[in-house]
Amino acid sequence: ALFGEKYGDRVRTLQVGEFSKELCGGTHVDRLGDIGLVKILSEGSIASGVRRIEFVTGRPALLKLFDAQTTLQTLAESLKSPLNEVEEKTLKLVEEKKALEKELAALQSQAVLAKLGPMVQAYKDKACEAPWLVEQVAVPEGKLLKDMAEALAQQTHAKVVVLGADVAGKAQFVVLVSHEGMEAGLNAGQLVKLAAEHCQGGGGGKPNFAQAGGKDGQAVGRALELVQSAISQSLAAAKA
């Protein structure tokens, strides 16, 4: 059976001219025209060379069309557009939304990057004794952490940059390790895993770059303390 049905030794089939021949689904009509209107609900592959079509017929099919027409009419009224222009206007709105989201993301990135000055200066003040930058920051979206980390790495030349943030109650981390940092034994994947595990999460990446997340955004501060301690110990061991 194709869909879990159980059949006996003899199976009825349904044939539509030379176009289609299927196993009987239990609904009997003398001819195809008896079923009236047909509204296809879904169609897809269920096995190699086998496709499944789900549809309704008769009154249920008519009700489906009425519902679709009502929805289209409501949408046209909301858009203040004729029915035949609804698709074009909807697609235009979708494109405008994408453009605005892209513009907003760029502005958010610029605003965040503009606040890096104090972190860069704080790092330079202590770089001789602590050549790493580990900070908890406030960002509207976790994806901004990567932009911040790359900018900080470029401006400070720190051996490792670790940023963490509580984004809507979730922990987000990004770790960048320089070539010099990797030679000293630092591994971005291991460091980000340490941070994420403390926040009920996980993640990983390459030795020079990694990112991860966790369920507990309130644990970001403590997680960064653990990472900073691990960095300090690793660099101290490399010098010994």
N, C-alpha and C positions, 0 to 999 in steps of 0.2 A: 504494500500500500504506500502511496506517495505521502500522505499527510497523517498517518497514524490510523487510518480506517482499517476495519477488519472485513474481509470478504470471504464468501464461501467458495465452493468449487466452481460455480458458475458466476460470472461477473457481467453485468450489463454495461454497455458502452453507449456514448452519445456521439453521434456523428453529424457534422454540419457540412453537407456537400462533400467536396474533396479537400476542404480547407482545414478541418480539424476533427480529430477523433479522440475522445477522452473517456476515462472511467466515469461511470454514473455517480452523481453526487446525491441522488435520492429524490430529486425533483423531476417529475415526469410531465412532459407536454407532447402533444401530437406533432407540432411543428414549431420551428424557431420563432415565428411571428407571434405565437401565443404568449410569449413572455413580455411582449411590449417593450417599453423603454429599458435600456441597459446603461447603468452608470458605473464605470470602472473605478474602484477605490484604490487599488494598488496592483503593481505588477513587478515581479522580480524573479531572479534565478534561485532555485532551491537545490539544484544538482546540475552536473554537466549535461547540457542538452535538454534540460527540463526547466520550464518556467511556470510560475504560478500567478494566475490572475484572479483577483478577488473583486466581485462586483455585486451590485444590488439591481433588482429588476422591478418593473411595475410601479406601484404606488411608492414604495421606499425610495426608488430611484428618482421619482418625480419630486419627492420631498427634499432629497439631497440637492437637486437643482434649484429648488425654491430657496433653500438655505444659502446656497452659493450666491444666488442673485441678490438676496437681502444683504448679505455681507458686502458684496460689491457696491450696492447702492449706498450703504452706510459709509463705506470708504470714500466713495465719490463725493458725498455730502461733506465729509470731514476735510477732503482736499479741495472742496469747491471747484470740482472739475467734472466735465461730462464723462459718462461711462467709458467712452472709447478713448479717453486720454488718461485714465487712471493708471494704467501700467507705465506709461511714459513719465508721468508726474511722480509716481512712487519711486521709480529707478533714479530719477533726478534727486529726490530727497535723500535716498540712500547714499548717492555719490557726495552730496553736500555734507551729510553727516560724517562720512569717512574723511573728507577734507578738513572739517572742523576738528575732528578727533586728532588728526595728524598735526594740525596747527597747535592744538592744546598741548599735545605731548612735547612739541618743540619748545613751547613757552615754559612748560614745567621743567624741562631739562635745563633751559637757560637759567631759570630762577634758582634751581638747585646748585648748578655749577658756580653761580655768582656768590654762593655762600662758602666756598671752599677756602677763601683767603685765611681765615683764622686757623683752620686745621693745618694748612701748609706752614704757617708761621710757627704754630705750636710744635710741629714736627721738627722744623729747622732748629728750634731752641734746644731740643734734646737729642738730636740725631746722633751725636757722638756717643752717647751712652745707651741709647735705645733706637737702633736703626730700623724701627718698624712703626707702622701707623695702624692702630686698632681703634675704631670709633663706632659708637652707636649714633645713627643719624635719623632724621625725620624726613621721610619721603612719601608722596601720595601713592606711588606705585613702586613695587619691588624692582621692576626692570630698570629704573633710574639708578640703582646701585652700581650697575656695571659701568655706566657713563661716569659716575662719580669716581669709582675706583681707578678707572683708566686715566682720568684727568689728574687725580692725586699722585698716581704712580709716575706720570710724566713730569709733574711739577716738583716732586720731592726726591725721586730716584731712591725711594725706600726699598729695602730688601723684600719687604712684604707689606701689602696693604690689605687690611681686613675691615669690611664694613658690615654692620648689622642693623636691621630696622624692624620695628613692630609695625606691620602694615595691616590695618584692620583686624588686629588681634592675632595675626599670624607672623611667625618669625621668618625673616629673609636674610640670607648671608651671601657675600661675594668675597672671594679671596684671589689676590693677584700676587704672584711671587716672581721677583726678578731673576735673571740668570745668576747673579751673584748670590741671591737667596737660595736658589736650588743647589748651588755648589756648596753652600753651608749646611745643606741637609733639610731645607724646608720643602714641604710638599703641599700645594694648595688643596688637593683632594683630601688629604688626611686632616688638614686643619679645618676645612669646612665640614667634614664629617663629624669631627669632635664638637663643633658648635651646634650642628643640627640635631645630633643625638641628645644633647642637653635640653633641646626644645621640642622633644617628641617628634622628630622629623628625620630626614635623611637626604642624601644628595652626594655629589662627587664631581669629578672632572679630571682635568689634566694636572700634571705637577705644577704648571705655571698659572693655571686659571681654573677656578671651580666655583660653583654656586649651589645653594641648597635652601631648603625651607623647613619649617616646623610648625606644629599646631599651637605652641605656647609662645605668643609674642612677649609675654611678661618676663620670660626667662632669657631674653636677648642679652641684657646687661651681664648677667652671670656667665653666660656662654662665652661672651667676648673676653671676660676675665680669664677663663680657662684657656682660651686660645692664646691670649697674650702670655700666660705663664708657660705654655707649651713652646711658644716661639723663643722666649727668653732662655729656657732650658736647652733647646736645640742649638741655639747660637753659642751658648756658653760651652756646650759639649764640643762644638766644632772648633772652638779656640783652644780647648785643652790639649 
